[in-house]
Amino acid sequence: MKRQYIIPIFVPHLGCPNDCIFCNQKSISGQKKEMTKEEANKIIKNYLKSINKEDAQIEIAFFGGSFTAISEEKQEELLQVAYQYVKNGEVESIRVSTRPDAIDKQVLKRLRKYKVKTIELGVQSANNYILKRINRGHTFEDVKKASKMIRWHGFRLGHQMMVGLPESTRLDEINTAKQLIKLKPKMVRIYPTLVIKNTKLEKEYKEGTYKPLSVVQTVEICKDLVRMFADKNIDVIRVGLQTTDEISDPSNKNSEVVAGPYHPALRQLVESAMWYDAIVGKIKKLNVKVKEVEVTVNPVDSNNVIGHKKENVLKLKDTYDVDLVLKQDKKVKQGKSKIEVTKTYTD
């Protein structure tokens, strides 16, 4: 199987018609200046130099501001640069990220012309009250309409949702996942709400009217969401924002994050918590007092089974007085496990 590479090109805040209260795209993307065709070309060339093309599946992705809401001239300018690499065979496909209310037949026709394969929509929530509360500027009806058009025109559909938005509850977030599943995306990104400098949400946080989720709360809800999408074979391609100089621990001098559930390995925390639940669930079904359990998994899953900083090993010992022994076997399917009780308290 070829290794997948994404060449990210950030087009910060150009296409957004309004400011969501949580958003400062220049901080989130780390991109301070306007993206030009010359700069885009330079980024692509630099990335390609470091990729072994014989064993690679490469995609150019336009992230940041809503791509299809920027001027048609700018869209064409940037797409033309990316398309040249698709035409000459150096890159397989192009991906864009945009708003649900910036999709129509004309837009899709343009994207098809330049061989765009994937369109990701920033959904954030299925609750119209919350969308209005965060000044999103569109409704969930726009999400449904855009999603159906994207799929009907043969593009791969992606969704981006958020947890911990102002006034959003766990039930809202579960319902958002249920509503997205109905729209049949191929992939989903789950982002926690972070309080970023120079945003309206920072003002609310400082006034005490907004309280962000903790890391533990974020892991608990994301765990449920990942399970829901996985059960429907929808790929969760990211949990948490990409760590950059700007998006890092609030204690860092250069960080733009004021507060919120930032963690550099949030996805690992979520997947480790899911493994912990699976192991405990199997142990509880056994009619014996378990002292030691041997878990055999694919080597890819081993770090998540042990947990971040051996969290699962320590928690099993502290909570259930069970020792965890990990074994690796490439024959075990990724995401699956073999669990064997090797010692009980009656031995």
N, C-alpha and C positions, 0 to 999 in steps of 0.2 A: 504493500500500500504506500502511495506517495505521501510525503510529508506536506502538510498544508502551511503556507506562508501568507500573511496579509501585509501588504504595503500600505500603511495608513497615511492619508493626506487629510489634514484638518483644515476645514473651511469655517473658521469660527464666527458664529453669530451673524453672518451676512444675511441669511434667509429668514431669520425669525421676525415675525411681524410684531411681537410683543415680548416682554421679559417675564418668564416664569419666575416665581418668587425665590426658587432655590438655585437659580442658574446664573453663573458668570462664565460663559463659554471660554473666554480667554484664559481664565484660571483652570478650568477643567481640562482643556486641551493642551495648555502650555503654549499655545500659538498666539503670539501677540500681534503679528502683522498680517496683512491681507495676503491670501494665497494667489500667486500668479502662475501662468503656464510655465514660465522659466523655473520657478521654484519647485513646482510639481514634478517637472521633468528631472530636475536635479535629485529630488528625494527618491524617485523611482530608480534612477541609475545607481545611486548609492546603495540602495537595498539590494538590487540585483547583483552587485559585485560580491556580496557576502553570501549569496544563496547558491547551493549546488543544484543547478537547474535540471540535471538528469533525474534527480529523485524528489522533484518538487512540484507541488500544485500551487500556483501563485495567483493571488487576487489583489487588485488595487481597490482600496476602499476609501470612499470620501465620507469622513466623519465630521462631527462638529455641528456647525449651523445647519439648518434644514436645507439640504442641497437643492431640491427641486423648487424651493421658494426664492432662490437667488435669481438674478436676471438671466434671461435665456442666453444672452451673449456670454455671460460668465460660465454658465453650465456648458455651453458648446465649447468654449475655450479649454476648459479643464478636461471634458470628456474626450476631446480630440487628442489631447496628449496621451491619456490612458489607452485610448483605442489603438493608437499606433503600436503599442506593445502587445496588444491582443492580436492585431493583424500579422505582426512578424513572428508570432508564436512564443515570445518570451514570457508572456503572462496569459493565464487561461481565461480570466473573467474580471468583471468590474462589479463593485457593490456600492450602493449609496444609502445614506441614512437621511430620513426626512420626516416631515410632519404629515399626519393623516389628511389635513385640509390643503395640502399642497400636491395632491395627486388628482389628475384628470386624464382623459384620453390623449390629449395633446402631449402631456408630460410623458406618458408611457410610450407613446410613439417615438419621442425623442430618445428616451433611454434604450428602447429596442434598437434604434438605428445604430447606437454605439455599443451594442452587444452587452449592455448591463444585464447581469444575471440575477442579482439579489437586491431586493429593496427592503430595508428595515424601517419600521414605523415607530416613532416615539409615542407610545400609548400612555404610559405612566399609571393610569387608573381607569377602571370601567365605571366609576361613580361620577356622574356629571356634576354633582355638588362639589366634589373634591377637585375636579378639573377646573371649575370656576374659581374655587378657593385659591388655587395656586396660579391663577391667571394664565391658564394654558391656552385659551383662545379657540378651542375646538371642543366638540362633544364626542361622546362615544359612538354616536351615529356616524360621525365622520370616519372613525376608526373602522367600523363595520363596512361602510361603503368603499373606502380605500382598499381594505384588505381583500374584498371580493373582486374588485377591479384588477388588482395586482395579480391575484391567482388566475383570474380568467384570461389575462393577457400572457400567461405563461412564465411569469417571473417567480423566483423563490421568495416567499414571504417570511420576514422576520419581525418580531415584536420586541419592544423594550418596555419593561414595567418597573415601577419603583415601590419600595416598602418604606414605611415610616413618614409618609407625607403628612402635612398638617391635617388633623382631624380624621385621618385614615385609621381604621381599626384592622385588627387581624382578619375579621370577617370580610371587610372591604377587599383586602388583598387576596384572600382565598377566592372571593367572587370574581375579582379581576382575572385570576388565573383560569377560572371556569369559563368566563366569557371569551378569553383569548383562545382557549382550546377549541371552542366551537368554531372559531374562524380559521382553524387548521394552518397555523404557521409551521414552517419547517424548523425554525429555531427561535429561541427567546434569550434575552439578556435580563438579568435581575439586578437592579441597582438600589443600594440603600441610600436614603436621603442624608446627605452630609450638609452641615451648615458652612457655606463658603463665604469668604470675606466679600464685602461690598454687594451683598444681595439683600432683598427685602426679608428673606428668612433670617438673616443675621440680626436684623433689627428686631424681629419678633422674638428671637432667641434671647437677645439681651434684655428685652422688655419682660421676659418671662411668660410670653403667650404661646411659645412653641417649645416643646421638650422633645429632643431627638431620642430615638431608640438607643438602647445599649447594644454592645456587640452580642451579648448573650441573647437578647430579645430578637435581634436580627437573624442570628443563626437559627433560632427556633422556628421563625416564620419561613425563612428561606428553605429550610429543611422540608417543610410541608409542600412548598411550591415546587421544588425540584422533583419531589416524588410524584406530584400530580402531572407535571409535564412528561416525566420519564414514563409513567404508566401509559401515556398516549403516544410514545415514541417521538416526542418533540425534544430536539436537542437544546439543552441549556448551555449556550456557548460562553457565557460569562456570568459570574456572581461577584459583584463589587466593581468599583471603578479601578482602572489601571493606575498603578502607583507611578507617580512622576515626581519631579522636584516640587511641583505645586500641590499635588494631591498626595499628601503623606501625613505622618503623625502630626497632630496639632502642636506638639512640643517642638517640632523642627522649625528653625528660624525662617526658612523659605516657604513653609507650608501655607497654603491659602485656606486650609481647613480650620475652622474655628471650633467646631464640636461635631459630635455624631459618631456613628459606629464605623469609624475607619479601622481597617486591619489589613496589613499587607498580604495576608493569606486567608482572606475571608472564605473563599471557595473551599480551601482545605478544611477549615473549621466546620463548614456545612457538611461536606462529604464525610468527615471523620465522625461527626455527630450522627449521621445516618448509619454508618457502620456500627457505632456503639449501640444504637437502638436495635439493629439487626442481631447483634451478638447477644445482647441482654434478652431480647425476645425469644431466641432459641434456647437459651439457658433456662428461662422461666418455664418453658414447656416440659423440661425434663423433671422427672419425679425423684431427683436426687439432690443432695447438697454438694454443689460443684466446688472443687478446690482449685483445679487447673483445667483450662480449656485450650485445645490446640486448634488454631484457625489457619486453614490453608487457602491462599488466594493467589491470583495472578500477580506477578511482581509489580505490575503497574499500580495495583491497589494497596501495596504493603504500607506505604507511608500514611495513607489515610486510615488504615485499620489501626495502626499504632496511635495515630492522632498527633496533632501539632504539639511539639515538646512532650511527646509520650502521654498526652492527656488521657487517652482511652485506657492505656495500661494502668495509669495511676488511679483513674476513677473506678475502674473495675475492682481494683484492690481495696480502695477506701470504702466503696459502697457495698460491695458484695463479698469481699475477701476472696476474690477469684484471681488467680494468676493467668495471664494471657501469654501463650506461646505462639509465635507467628511462624508459619512455614510458607514458602513460595513454590508455586508450581505453574509453569507456563501453560500446562494443559487445562488448567481451570479457566473458564471463561471470565473475561474482565467484568467486574461488578458482581460476580458470584463467589461463593465460598463453600468450603467443607469444614464443618465444625465437629470436633470430637472431644468428648470429655476424657481426659487422661488421668485425672485424680479426683476422687471424691472424699468427703470427710468420714466415710464409712470404711475406706480402704485401710 
